[in-house]
Amino acid sequence: MPRAASSIACPIRSRSPIERSAVSTPTHVHGPFQELVGYETIVADGRPHLRLPVRRELLNPHGVLHGGVSLTLLDAIGGRSLIDQRVPASGQIIMSSVTVTLTTDFLLGVRDGVLFATGSPDHIGKTVAYVSVQLRHNDLYGPLIARGLGTYRVYARSLVRPV
């Protein structure tokens, strides 16, 4: 069954007070895939972010972070950034989203460190939302590893089902 992440202080190698005060969020439900990949949802500067330490299992045969890991984080934060936002036309709160498209640019290869994913909704319509997403290295404001634009179908009801 999906479970909520625990509310613990998030040890982040950081350069800013915002990141030092980041905590895991107890409100975001996640399932087996998130547990398999190993990322956690944190809240810093009032917004959700994802954090993932780079591990050997996440590297490709060249010893560089696998592109699928970057895509996973960008996709997940794109959807997560929409949760609890209001649909302007109806005033309803978004409770779930499903990815329609995700276009990604890979800018920098990494072999170690910690990844931070951030999403920012650009536009929320009646049923579709557009989100800019970024993946950074070792810090919420660190070097840009990948960026993307996602289109998401949004729902004012939860689509979460027991797994």
N, C-alpha and C positions, 0 to 999 in steps of 0.2 A: 504494500500500500504506500502511496506517496507520503512523504513526511516533510515537515517544515524544518528548515535549517535551524540549528541552535543559535542562540544569541550570545556570542562570545566576542571578546575583543579580538580584532584581526591584526596579527603581527605583520605589518607592512614595512618593508624597507622603503623609507620615504624621505622626501625633502620638504614636505609641507605639513602644517598642523592639521589640515583637513584629512589627510591620509592617516596621520597618527591617531585620529579620533574615529576612524572607520570601524564599523562593527558588522558582524554577520546579521542578516535580517531574519527574524523569526516568522515572517509572514509569507514568504515565498515557498510554495509547495514544489517539490521536485521529485523525480523518480529515479529508476535504475540507471538510465543513461548518464545523468548528471553525476551520480555516484561512481559510475565506471570511469568517466573522464576525470573526475576529481575536482571540478571547479566549485567555488562557493560564491554566493551572492553576498555582497557587502553594500553598506550604505555609507556614502561620503558626500559631503556638500548637498545633502538632501535628496540625492539621486541614487538609484541602484547601479552597481558596477559588478563585474565578475572578476574573480581573481583565480589564477591557476599557476602553481609552481611548475616549471618545466621539469619533466622527468624523462629518463632514458626511453621509457615505453612510448613517449609522444614524438620521438624523433624518427625521421625517415632514414633510409639506408645511407644517406650522405652525412648523417649526424646533425641535421638541421631540423627544426620544428616542422612536422608534417602539416601541409596546407589544410588538411581536413580538420585539424585541431583549431587552426585560426578561424576557419569557416564555422565550426561548431560554436565557438565563443561569440563570434559576431552575430550569428543567427539567434542564439539564445538571449543575448543582451538586447537585440532589436525587439524581440517579443516582450521581454521583461520590462523594457522601458515604457511600454504601452499600458501595462497593468496599472489600474487605478487612475488612468487619465479619463477625462470626460469626452464623450462624443459631442461636438458642438451642436449638431442639429437636434439632438434629443435630450442632451444633458445626462444620458446614461453613463455609468461607469464601465470602462472596459475591464472585463474579468479574464478574458482569454484571447489569444491570437494564434493564427496559423500563417506560416510563411507562404507567400505567393512567389516572390522572386528575391534573390539576393545576389547583387553584383559586387564583386570584390576585386580590389587591387592589392597585390602583395608587394610590399615595398622594402622589407628588410628581413633577412634570415637570422634566426637566433638559435643558439645551442644550449642555453641555460638561462637562469634567472626566473623572474616571475612575470606573468602576463596579466594585463589589466584591460578589460573590455568595457567600453562606454557606449551608450546609445542615446540619441537625441531625436525625439519625434519632430519631423519637419512639417507634417500636415496630417490631420486626422479628419477623415470624411465620415459619411454615414456608416459605411461598411469596410472601407479600406484606409490604411494609414501608411505613411512613408516615413522611414527612419534612417538617419545617418548614423553609422556605427564606426568605431575606431578600436584598434587593438594596439596597446603600447607596452613597452618593455621596462620592467623594474619600477614603474611609478605610474600613477594616474596621468602624469604629464611628461612621461619619458619619451624616448624615441618611438616614432610611429612605425609599427610593424606592418599593419594592414588597415585598409579602410574599405567601407562599402556603403551601398544604398540598398535598403530592404523595403519591400512592399509586403504588407501584412493584412490579412482579413481579420477584422476585429469583431468580438462578440461581447455583448453585455451580460453574458452568463458564463459560468465556468464550464469548460470542456474536460476538466480533470476527471479521470476515471481510475478506480483502484487498479493497481498493476500487481 
